[in-house]
Amino acid sequence: MGHETVLLKAENLCRIDPVSKVMLVKSASCIIQQGDRIVLSGGSGSGKSVFCRLLALLDPPDQGRIFFNRQPVTQADIPHYRSKVAYIRQRPVLLKGTVQENLMFPFALRINREHHFSPEKITRFLSIIDKPDSFLQKNAADLSGGERQLVCLLRVLQLDPVILLLDEPTSALDRDMVMQVELLINKWMQLHDETRAYVWISHDEPQKQRVGQKIWRMNAGVLTTGLV
Ligand SMILES: Nc1ncnc2c1ncn2[C@@H]1O[C@H](COP(=O)(O)OP(=O)(O)OP(=O)(O)O)[C@@H](O)[C@H]1O
């Protein structure tokens, strides 16, 4: 593939537990290209979440560098970078209020001042998951676990991320909701002509087959991406 398709390159990322001094992620390097649908697998406690949080720069690497669009990511870039390389956790966090208030919340933040809430964009996403516009007026506290995860995804997708880091986003959901989440993310990839990418942590074999075109593995903090 051509050079221009590389979205992100990480070099020798390390993360040391500040308390125990144990190295949780050991010199992990990877490349994420446009269209990449990557599954990250590995045993429980192997470091998958720690690694994805490093990639999202939610935690600072103790060593190593990340290049995004071929530029090294500096301290000043981090807030913007986090909206472009977005981490989705297993247990979604919503604020009090309606679905719409939750979706509008990011636009109140200074970092997103160039973005504006787009009802059209949200309606398009809602139609993908078969939800009427009235869903926006639902109280977030009344949503099912699956609906909460969908709202969290919409809240991220509306800000036009480039890479999603999906940390077991469906592991607590029933099968219908799992399929809805997969559908939404698949459509998001298609809507952008496969110029986006994701890394999806999953323990579920059938799901790995459905959503993964490349497999990365984490074993005791050591990442294997298939690239030597
Ligand atoms: N903030 C932290 N501080 C210290 N240690 C941590 C922290 N977060 C995770 N760990 C430890 O790092 C190791 C890797 O954890 P991590 O959550 O990345 O595993 P995982 O591969 O995602 O596992 P699972 O599949 O069970 O979610 C574990 O031993 C965990 O206890």
The ligand as a MOL file (V3000), in Angstrom:
LIG
                    3D

  0  0  0     0  0            999 V3000
M  V30 BEGIN CTAB
M  V30 COUNTS 31 33 0 0 0
M  V30 BEGIN ATOM
M  V30 1 N -3.8680 2.1050 35.7150 0
M  V30 2 C -3.1870 0.9990 35.9970 0
M  V30 3 N -2.2280 1.0080 36.9150 0
M  V30 4 C -1.5590 -0.1120 37.2020 0
M  V30 5 N -1.7470 -1.2980 36.6070 0
M  V30 6 C -2.6840 -1.3580 35.6840 0
M  V30 7 C -3.4650 -0.2170 35.3120 0
M  V30 8 N -4.3250 -0.5940 34.3560 0
M  V30 9 C -4.0940 -1.9050 34.1400 0
M  V30 10 N -3.1180 -2.3640 34.9320 0
M  V30 11 C -2.5650 -3.7200 34.9410 0
M  V30 12 O -1.9860 -3.9290 33.6670 0
M  V30 13 C -2.1770 -5.2700 33.2320 0
M  V30 14 C -2.8670 -5.2400 31.8780 0
M  V30 15 O -4.2040 -4.7650 32.0450 0
M  V30 16 P -5.1960 -4.5330 30.8330 0
M  V30 17 O -6.4400 -3.9470 31.4000 0
M  V30 18 O -4.5130 -3.7660 29.7650 0
M  V30 19 O -5.4470 -6.0060 30.3380 0
M  V30 20 P -6.3570 -6.5070 29.1450 0
M  V30 21 O -5.4720 -7.2670 28.2180 0
M  V30 22 O -7.1220 -5.3780 28.5770 0
M  V30 23 O -7.2900 -7.5200 29.9180 0
M  V30 24 P -8.8650 -7.8670 29.7710 0
M  V30 25 O -8.9910 -8.6670 28.5220 0
M  V30 26 O -9.1420 -8.6760 30.9930 0
M  V30 27 O -9.6200 -6.5800 29.7380 0
M  V30 28 C -2.9840 -5.9440 34.3260 0
M  V30 29 O -2.0890 -6.6500 35.1400 0
M  V30 30 C -3.6110 -4.8000 35.0830 0
M  V30 31 O -3.8190 -5.1370 36.4270 0
M  V30 END ATOM
M  V30 BEGIN BOND
M  V30 1 1 1 2
M  V30 2 1 2 3
M  V30 3 2 2 7
M  V30 4 2 3 4
M  V30 5 1 4 5
M  V30 6 2 5 6
M  V30 7 1 6 7
M  V30 8 1 6 10
M  V30 9 1 7 8
M  V30 10 2 8 9
M  V30 11 1 9 10
M  V30 12 1 10 11
M  V30 13 1 11 12
M  V30 14 1 11 30
M  V30 15 1 12 13
M  V30 16 1 13 14
M  V30 17 1 13 28
M  V30 18 1 14 15
M  V30 19 1 15 16
M  V30 20 2 16 17
M  V30 21 1 16 18
M  V30 22 1 16 19
M  V30 23 1 19 20
M  V30 24 2 20 21
M  V30 25 1 20 22
M  V30 26 1 20 23
M  V30 27 1 23 24
M  V30 28 2 24 25
M  V30 29 1 24 26
M  V30 30 1 24 27
M  V30 31 1 28 29
M  V30 32 1 28 30
M  V30 33 1 30 31
M  V30 END BOND
M  V30 END CTAB
M  END
